[in-house]
């Protein structure tokens, strides 16, 4: 298993040039399977983890989420980026302490969003959001860890699809120490190009958590450096589960099992994966 320092160096190098896909597993098995497919890095998903643990997104206690993040980090040889929501702190000092704890899990990167999870006021004012980003940066720098800090502007996810405001926030987070910028919810070529240009030369993460006409090659051509799937893979799995479970409960039908993964395929992969882990 590579050291945390080696994983962080590899993760930072991935952001320097080109474009890579950062899929989001939610348990040990999905982590190992994605590593087996040859991806270069992975990321946790707050929504996928929350649902798997029996919580709504945004309601997982900090200690539970930290334990989950550590479990994903320890499950793989790959660098892991933590979806760390809004930093688990109401003020900058709280964010800084939570980021310190997250760094101790061995993550290679983490993201901090500007969502308050308050329906009346869904986004932090930009000055407060910047202070929280600076606190995250200071916490990382204080302990000398080369963790990639991603600043997230949540405008498009929170019914404020204002591209100018989004870019203003991303630039401010960049100035506050974010290494990578992320505006989940932007979808058009024009929006993506505008964000990439606005924060250059820093790398941009784009979320592709649902069906899209874009390919990874298309996004790379637009200057995107990192493509994450958020809760997309988790929701795809839940979709199959819900169809099968509801068919059983509501109609006593079994056709929801159509398209299920082959037991042989799964067993062969995990048998071989266990053998690989035993040798390391």
C-alpha positions as CSV (number, residue, x, y, z in Angstrom):
1,X,0.0,0.0,0.0
2,X,1.5,3.4,-1.0
3,X,2.1,5.9,1.8
4,X,-0.3,8.8,2.3
5,X,2.5,11.1,1.1
6,X,2.9,9.1,-2.1
7,X,-0.8,9.1,-2.7
8,X,-1.0,12.9,-2.2
9,X,1.9,13.5,-4.6
10,X,0.3,11.3,-7.2
11,X,-3.1,13.1,-6.8
12,X,-1.6,16.5,-7.1
13,X,0.3,15.4,-10.3
14,X,-3.0,14.3,-11.9
15,X,-4.2,17.9,-11.7
16,X,-1.1,19.4,-13.4
17,X,-2.0,18.4,-17.0
18,X,-4.5,16.4,-18.9
19,X,-7.9,15.2,-17.7
20,X,-8.9,12.3,-15.4
21,X,-12.1,10.7,-14.3
22,X,-12.7,10.6,-10.5
23,X,-15.5,8.1,-9.8
24,X,-17.2,8.0,-6.4
25,X,-17.5,4.6,-4.6
26,X,-19.5,4.3,-1.3
27,X,-18.2,1.1,0.3
28,X,-15.3,-1.4,0.3
29,X,-16.6,-3.5,-2.6
30,X,-17.3,-0.6,-4.9
31,X,-13.9,1.0,-4.0
32,X,-12.1,-2.2,-4.8
33,X,-14.0,-2.7,-8.1
34,X,-13.3,0.8,-9.3
35,X,-9.6,0.4,-8.5
36,X,-9.7,-2.9,-10.5
37,X,-11.0,-1.0,-13.5
38,X,-7.9,1.0,-13.7
39,X,-9.0,4.5,-12.5
40,X,-6.1,6.6,-11.2
41,X,-7.9,8.1,-8.2
42,X,-11.3,7.9,-6.4
43,X,-13.5,10.2,-4.3
44,X,-16.0,9.6,-1.6
45,X,-19.6,10.7,-2.1
46,X,-21.4,12.4,0.8
47,X,-24.8,11.5,-0.6
48,X,-23.8,7.9,-1.5
49,X,-22.3,7.4,1.9
50,X,-25.2,9.0,3.7
51,X,-27.8,6.8,2.0
52,X,-25.7,3.6,2.5
53,X,-25.4,4.5,6.2
54,X,-29.1,5.3,6.6
55,X,-29.0,9.1,6.5
56,X,-30.3,11.8,4.2
57,X,-27.6,13.7,2.4
58,X,-26.1,16.4,4.6
59,X,-27.2,14.8,7.8
60,X,-24.4,12.3,8.5
61,X,-22.6,13.1,11.8
62,X,-19.0,14.2,11.4
63,X,-17.6,11.3,13.3
64,X,-19.5,8.8,11.2
65,X,-18.4,10.5,8.0
66,X,-14.8,10.6,9.1
67,X,-14.9,6.9,9.9
68,X,-16.4,6.3,6.4
69,X,-13.8,8.4,4.7
70,X,-11.0,6.5,6.5
71,X,-12.5,3.2,5.5
72,X,-12.5,4.2,1.8
73,X,-8.9,5.5,2.1
74,X,-7.7,2.2,3.7
75,X,-9.6,0.1,1.1
76,X,-7.5,1.3,-1.8
77,X,-4.0,1.9,-3.1
78,X,-5.3,4.9,-5.0
79,X,-5.5,8.6,-3.9
80,X,-8.9,9.4,-2.4
81,X,-10.6,12.8,-2.4
82,X,-13.1,13.4,0.4
83,X,-16.4,15.0,-0.4
84,X,-16.4,16.9,2.9
85,X,-19.6,18.8,2.4
86,X,-19.4,22.3,4.1
87,X,-16.5,21.4,6.3
88,X,-18.5,20.3,9.4
89,X,-18.2,23.6,11.1
90,X,-20.5,26.6,11.5
91,X,-17.6,29.0,11.7
92,X,-14.1,29.1,10.2
93,X,-12.5,27.7,13.4
94,X,-14.8,24.7,13.3
95,X,-14.1,24.1,9.6
96,X,-10.3,24.2,10.3
97,X,-10.6,21.6,13.1
98,X,-12.7,19.3,10.9
99,X,-10.3,19.7,8.0
100,X,-7.5,18.7,10.3
101,X,-9.3,15.6,11.3
102,X,-10.1,14.8,7.7
103,X,-6.5,15.1,6.8
104,X,-5.6,12.5,9.5
105,X,-7.7,9.9,7.6
106,X,-5.0,9.9,4.9
107,X,-7.0,11.6,2.2
108,X,-5.2,13.1,-0.8
109,X,-7.7,15.8,-1.3
110,X,-10.9,17.2,0.1
111,X,-13.6,19.7,-1.0
112,X,-15.4,22.4,0.9
113,X,-18.7,23.7,-0.4
114,X,-20.4,27.0,0.4
115,X,-23.8,25.5,1.1
116,X,-25.3,26.2,4.6
117,X,-28.0,23.4,4.4
118,X,-30.4,26.1,5.5
119,X,-33.4,26.4,3.3
120,X,-33.9,30.0,4.3
121,X,-30.3,31.0,3.4
122,X,-28.8,28.2,1.3
123,X,-25.4,29.8,0.6
124,X,-22.9,31.4,2.9
125,X,-22.3,35.1,2.1
126,X,-19.2,35.2,0.0
127,X,-17.1,36.9,2.7
128,X,-17.9,34.1,5.2
129,X,-17.4,31.4,2.6
130,X,-14.0,32.8,1.8
131,X,-13.1,32.9,5.5
132,X,-14.1,29.2,5.8
133,X,-11.9,28.4,2.7
134,X,-8.9,30.2,4.3
135,X,-9.4,28.2,7.5
136,X,-9.4,25.0,5.5
137,X,-6.2,26.0,3.7
138,X,-4.5,27.1,7.0
139,X,-5.4,23.7,8.6
140,X,-3.9,21.8,5.7
141,X,-0.7,24.0,5.6
142,X,-0.2,23.9,9.4
143,X,0.4,20.2,9.4
144,X,2.4,20.2,6.3
145,X,0.2,17.9,4.3
146,X,0.1,18.2,0.5
147,X,-3.7,17.7,0.4
148,X,-5.4,19.1,-2.7
149,X,-8.1,21.6,-1.5
150,X,-11.1,22.0,-3.8
151,X,-13.4,25.0,-3.5
152,X,-17.1,24.4,-4.5
153,X,-19.6,27.0,-5.5
154,X,-23.1,25.4,-5.1
155,X,-25.1,28.1,-6.8
156,X,-26.4,25.9,-9.6
157,X,-27.4,23.1,-7.2
158,X,-29.3,25.5,-5.0
159,X,-31.6,27.2,-7.5
160,X,-29.3,30.2,-8.1
161,X,-28.0,29.4,-11.6
162,X,-26.1,32.7,-11.9
163,X,-22.9,32.1,-13.8
164,X,-21.4,35.5,-12.9
165,X,-21.9,34.9,-9.2
166,X,-20.5,31.4,-9.5
167,X,-17.4,32.6,-11.2
168,X,-17.0,35.4,-8.6
169,X,-17.2,32.8,-5.8
170,X,-14.8,30.4,-7.5
171,X,-12.2,33.2,-8.1
172,X,-12.5,34.2,-4.4
173,X,-12.0,30.6,-3.3
174,X,-9.0,30.3,-5.6
175,X,-7.5,33.5,-4.0
176,X,-8.2,32.0,-0.5
177,X,-6.1,28.9,-1.3
178,X,-8.2,26.4,-3.2
179,X,-6.1,24.3,-5.5
180,X,-9.0,23.1,-7.7
181,X,-12.4,24.7,-8.4
182,X,-15.7,23.1,-8.8
183,X,-19.2,24.4,-9.7
184,X,-21.5,21.3,-9.6
185,X,-24.6,21.8,-11.7
186,X,-23.1,23.6,-14.7
187,X,-24.0,21.6,-17.8
188,X,-23.6,23.5,-21.0
189,X,-20.4,23.9,-23.1
190,X,-20.6,27.7,-22.7
191,X,-20.8,27.4,-18.9
192,X,-18.0,25.0,-18.6
193,X,-15.7,27.0,-20.9
194,X,-16.5,30.2,-19.0
195,X,-15.5,28.6,-15.7
196,X,-12.4,27.0,-17.0
197,X,-11.3,30.3,-18.5
198,X,-12.2,32.3,-15.4
199,X,-10.1,30.4,-13.0
200,X,-7.2,29.4,-15.3
201,X,-4.5,28.1,-14.7
202,X,-6.0,26.3,-11.8
203,X,-7.8,23.0,-12.6
204,X,-11.6,22.6,-12.8
205,X,-13.6,19.7,-11.7
206,X,-16.9,19.0,-13.6
207,X,-19.7,16.8,-12.2
208,X,-21.2,14.2,-14.5
209,X,-23.6,12.4,-12.2
210,X,-26.3,11.6,-14.8
211,X,-26.9,11.0,-18.5
212,X,-25.1,13.5,-20.8
213,X,-24.1,13.9,-24.4
214,X,-20.6,14.9,-23.1
215,X,-17.8,12.3,-23.0
216,X,-14.6,12.5,-21.0
217,X,-12.8,13.4,-24.3
218,X,-15.2,16.2,-25.0
219,X,-14.7,17.7,-21.5
220,X,-11.0,17.4,-21.8
221,X,-11.1,19.4,-25.0
222,X,-12.9,22.1,-23.1
223,X,-10.0,22.3,-20.6
224,X,-11.5,20.3,-17.8
225,X,-8.9,18.6,-15.7
226,X,-11.1,16.4,-13.4
227,X,-14.5,14.7,-13.9
228,X,-16.3,13.3,-10.9
229,X,-19.5,11.4,-10.7
230,X,-20.8,12.5,-7.3
231,X,-23.6,10.2,-6.2
232,X,-24.3,9.1,-9.8
233,X,-23.0,5.5,-9.4
234,X,-24.7,5.1,-6.0
235,X,-28.0,6.3,-7.4
236,X,-27.6,4.0,-10.4
237,X,-27.2,1.1,-8.0
238,X,-30.2,2.3,-5.9
239,X,-32.2,2.6,-9.0
240,X,-31.8,-1.1,-9.8
241,X,-32.5,-2.0,-6.1
242,X,-35.6,0.1,-5.9
243,X,-37.1,-1.3,-9.1
244,X,-36.5,-4.8,-8.0
245,X,-37.6,-4.3,-4.4
246,X,-40.8,-2.3,-5.3
247,X,-41.7,-5.0,-7.9
248,X,-41.5,-7.6,-5.2
249,X,-43.4,-5.6,-2.6
250,X,-46.1,-4.1,-4.8
251,X,-46.8,-6.8,-7.4
252,X,-44.9,-9.9,-6.3
253,X,-42.9,-9.7,-9.6
254,X,-39.3,-10.7,-10.2
255,X,-38.6,-9.0,-13.5
256,X,-36.8,-6.2,-11.6
257,X,-33.8,-8.6,-11.4
258,X,-33.3,-8.3,-15.2
259,X,-29.9,-6.8,-15.8
260,X,-28.5,-7.9,-12.4
261,X,-24.8,-8.5,-12.2
262,X,-23.6,-12.0,-12.7
263,X,-22.7,-13.9,-9.5
264,X,-19.9,-15.5,-11.4
265,X,-18.5,-12.2,-12.6
266,X,-18.6,-10.7,-9.1
267,X,-17.1,-13.7,-7.4
268,X,-14.3,-14.0,-9.9
269,X,-13.4,-10.3,-9.5
270,X,-13.4,-10.4,-5.7
271,X,-11.6,-13.7,-5.5
272,X,-8.8,-12.3,-7.6
273,X,-8.8,-9.0,-5.8
274,X,-8.5,-10.8,-2.4
275,X,-5.5,-12.7,-3.8
276,X,-3.9,-9.5,-4.9
277,X,-4.4,-7.9,-1.5
278,X,-2.9,-10.9,0.2
279,X,0.3,-10.5,-1.8
280,X,0.8,-6.9,-0.8
